[in-house]
Amino acid sequence: MPPKTVKPKILTRKRIRETMKYLIITEADWLSLRDEVLSLAACCLKAFGEPSKHTDWLHNGDVCRLLGISKRTLQHYRDTNVLPFAQIGHKCYYKREDVERLLCVKSDKTTNTKA
């Protein structure tokens, strides 16, 4: 005997209305529930700390364009710890703040040598 095929039920507005359940609560109960949820949210925030500010991460091409350097020079900066980086898989990422700091140092050196 072949297995029965089950025809999926398509939700129509009528079927949704038929399956919907309503729960009526008093305003006092609603306020109590809301306060409990807010308390739980505050507890979670305290336990897990403030949400982290997402740092802007740049990849190799962006950094090379911003600094005006080649990929090999960027590799040298990584090897000599001039520019901190994070690696995920085979891709390297750099914090925008670190790149801007290096850009300031680089521009200071060029202005000092011209003087």
N, C-alpha and C positions, 0 to 999 in steps of 0.2 A: 504494500500500500504506500503510495507516494506521500511525502510529508505535506501537511497543510500549509498553504501560504497565507500569511496574515496580511490582510489589507490595512495599510496605515490609515489611521483616522485623521481626517482633515478638520482642523478647528475652524468652525464657522462662528459668526457672532452669536447665533442662537445657542450653539453648544458651549461657548464661553460663558454666556449668561447663565446657562443651566448648571455649570460646574463651579461658578464663583460662590464663595462663601463670604458672608459679612459677619463682622463681630462689632458689636456696639459696646463702647466703654464710656465711663463717665469722664468728665474733664479732669477730676482729681486723679483718677487712675492714669490718664494720659500724661499729666504733668509728672506724676511719680515715675512712670516709665521713661519719660524724656530725661528726667534728672538722673536716673540710673544709667542710661546710655551715655550721658555727658560725663558722669563720674567714671565710667569704664574707659571712655576715651582719654580722660585726663590721666588715669592710672597707666594706660598704655603709653602715653606720651612721656610720662615720668620714667617708666621702665625702659623704654627704648630710646629715649633722648629726643632731642629736637630733630626734625627732618633735615637731612643733610642738604646743604646748598650744592646743587650740581655744578661741578666745575666744567668749564668749557674745554674739551679735549680736542687736540689737533692731530692730524696724521702727517706723515713724512712730507707729502707734497705741499701742504699748507705751510709747514715750518720752513721748508726750503724757500718758498716764495716770500714769506715774511722777512726772513733773515737775509735773503739774497745769496744763498750758499748752494753748493751742489749736494747731491745725496751722499757722496763720499765724505764731504766735510761734516755732514750731519752724523754719519757713522762714526767719525773721529770724535765728535762731541760726546756721543754716547759712550764710546770706549774709554774716554778720559774723564768721564763723569762731569763734564762741563754742563751738560743739559740732562736733568733727570727725565726718566721716561717710564712708561708702563707697557708691558708687552702682553698682548692677548693673541694666542696662536702665533702667527708669523708677522702680525702687524704691531708697529710701535705707535704709541700715543703719547702726547706731550701736553702738560697743562699750559693753558694760555698764559697764566701768570709767570711761569718759568720762562717761556719764550719771550715775553715782554721784558722781563728782567734782563735776560741775555741781550736783547736788542738794545736796551739802555746802556749796558756795559760796553757793548760793541760800538755804539755811537759815541760814547764818552772817549773811548780809545782813539777813534778816528779824529775827533775834534782836538784831542790833546796832541796828536802827532802833527797836525796841520799848524798848530800855533807856534 
